[in-house]
């Protein structure tokens, strides 16, 4: 059963909560995705299938701008090899109309930046320092004569 899409305000509230929860736990992943919504789910008509002859990319030229589906999930995908759905997984989604895109993505960027502000810079000092220098010290395993 499909869940209804959130309003923009609900989406941003829950996304910021998800970002702070992941940050406070010290680890975790958040997956953000966006894609073109091929047809409006609120209208009764489905997607248009009017093919234009001799145009292999006919679906890239819609008669009117299409909305965008924006999704956010946490990294808790599945458990085990049987791919059992995890009931604790957080799934957020909202539909952005073409005339709301600029305002939405301005606020989206602010929420994402605020959620990433507390991240620590990656510590690269833990790498092996002798990696790639095999045989450089003392030659090829031989002894000095």
C-alpha positions as CSV (number, residue, x, y, z in Angstrom):
1,X,0.0,0.0,0.0
2,X,1.5,3.3,-1.1
3,X,1.9,6.1,1.4
4,X,0.8,9.6,0.5
5,X,3.4,12.2,-0.3
6,X,4.3,14.8,2.4
7,X,3.8,18.5,2.0
8,X,7.0,20.5,1.6
9,X,6.9,21.7,5.2
10,X,6.4,18.2,6.6
11,X,9.1,16.9,4.3
12,X,11.7,19.5,5.5
13,X,10.7,19.0,9.2
14,X,11.2,15.2,9.0
15,X,14.3,15.5,6.9
16,X,16.0,17.8,9.4
17,X,15.0,15.4,12.2
18,X,16.4,12.5,10.2
19,X,19.7,14.4,9.6
20,X,20.1,15.3,13.3
21,X,19.2,11.8,14.5
22,X,21.9,10.3,12.2
23,X,24.4,12.9,13.3
24,X,23.7,12.4,17.0
25,X,24.1,8.6,16.7
26,X,27.6,9.1,15.2
27,X,27.1,7.0,12.1
28,X,24.6,6.1,9.4
29,X,23.6,6.9,5.9
30,X,20.9,9.0,4.4
31,X,20.0,8.5,0.7
32,X,18.6,11.5,-1.1
33,X,17.1,11.1,-4.6
34,X,15.1,12.9,-7.1
35,X,13.5,12.0,-10.4
36,X,11.0,13.2,-12.9
37,X,7.4,12.2,-12.2
38,X,6.2,10.9,-15.5
39,X,2.6,11.7,-14.7
40,X,0.7,13.6,-12.1
41,X,-0.9,11.3,-9.6
42,X,-3.6,13.7,-8.7
43,X,-5.1,13.9,-12.2
44,X,-7.3,11.3,-13.6
45,X,-5.5,11.0,-16.9
46,X,-2.3,8.9,-17.1
47,X,0.9,9.6,-18.9
48,X,0.7,10.8,-22.5
49,X,1.9,8.2,-25.0
50,X,1.7,10.3,-28.1
51,X,4.8,9.2,-29.9
52,X,6.4,11.7,-32.3
53,X,7.5,9.9,-35.5
54,X,11.3,9.8,-36.1
55,X,12.2,11.1,-32.7
56,X,13.8,8.4,-30.5
57,X,13.7,10.8,-27.5
58,X,10.1,11.8,-27.8
59,X,9.4,11.5,-24.0
60,X,12.1,14.2,-23.3
61,X,9.8,16.8,-24.8
62,X,6.6,16.8,-22.7
63,X,3.9,19.2,-23.7
64,X,4.1,20.8,-20.2
65,X,6.8,20.8,-17.5
66,X,6.6,17.7,-15.3
67,X,6.8,17.6,-11.5
68,X,9.7,16.2,-9.6
69,X,9.6,13.4,-6.9
70,X,12.1,14.0,-4.1
71,X,12.9,11.2,-1.7
72,X,14.9,10.7,1.4
73,X,15.6,7.4,3.2
74,X,17.9,6.3,6.0
75,X,20.5,3.6,5.4
76,X,18.4,0.8,7.1
77,X,17.5,-1.1,4.0
78,X,17.2,-4.8,4.6
79,X,18.2,-7.5,7.0
80,X,19.8,-10.7,5.8
81,X,19.9,-12.4,2.4
82,X,16.2,-12.9,2.1
83,X,15.7,-9.1,1.6
84,X,13.1,-8.8,4.3
85,X,11.7,-5.3,4.5
86,X,12.8,-3.4,7.6
87,X,9.8,-1.8,9.4
88,X,12.2,0.7,11.0
89,X,13.3,2.2,7.7
90,X,12.4,5.9,7.3
91,X,11.0,6.9,3.9
92,X,10.1,10.4,3.0
93,X,8.8,11.8,-0.3
94,X,7.3,14.9,-1.7
95,X,6.2,16.1,-5.1
96,X,7.5,19.4,-6.3
97,X,5.5,21.3,-9.0
98,X,7.4,23.0,-11.8
99,X,6.6,26.5,-10.6
100,X,7.8,25.7,-7.0
101,X,11.2,24.2,-8.0
102,X,13.5,27.2,-7.3
103,X,12.0,27.9,-3.8
104,X,12.0,24.2,-2.9
105,X,15.6,23.6,-3.8
106,X,16.8,26.8,-2.0
107,X,15.2,25.5,1.2
108,X,16.3,21.9,0.5
109,X,19.9,23.1,0.2
110,X,19.6,25.0,3.5
111,X,18.3,21.9,5.3
112,X,21.0,19.7,3.9
113,X,23.8,22.1,4.8
114,X,22.4,22.5,8.3
115,X,22.4,18.7,8.7
116,X,26.0,18.4,7.5
117,X,27.4,21.3,9.6
118,X,28.4,19.0,12.5
119,X,30.2,16.4,10.5
120,X,33.8,15.8,11.2
121,X,36.4,15.9,8.5
122,X,37.6,12.4,7.5
123,X,40.7,11.2,9.3
124,X,43.2,10.0,6.7
125,X,46.1,9.3,9.2
126,X,44.9,5.8,9.8
127,X,46.0,4.6,6.4
128,X,49.0,2.2,6.2
129,X,52.0,4.4,5.7
130,X,54.1,1.6,4.1
131,X,51.5,0.8,1.4
132,X,52.9,0.8,-2.1
133,X,56.6,0.8,-1.0
134,X,57.2,-2.9,-1.1
135,X,60.8,-3.7,-1.7
136,X,61.9,0.0,-1.5
137,X,63.8,-0.5,1.8
138,X,66.6,-3.0,1.7
139,X,66.1,-4.1,-2.0
140,X,64.4,-7.2,-3.3
141,X,64.8,-9.4,-0.2
142,X,68.5,-10.0,-0.8
143,X,71.3,-9.5,1.7
144,X,74.2,-7.1,1.3
145,X,77.4,-8.7,0.5
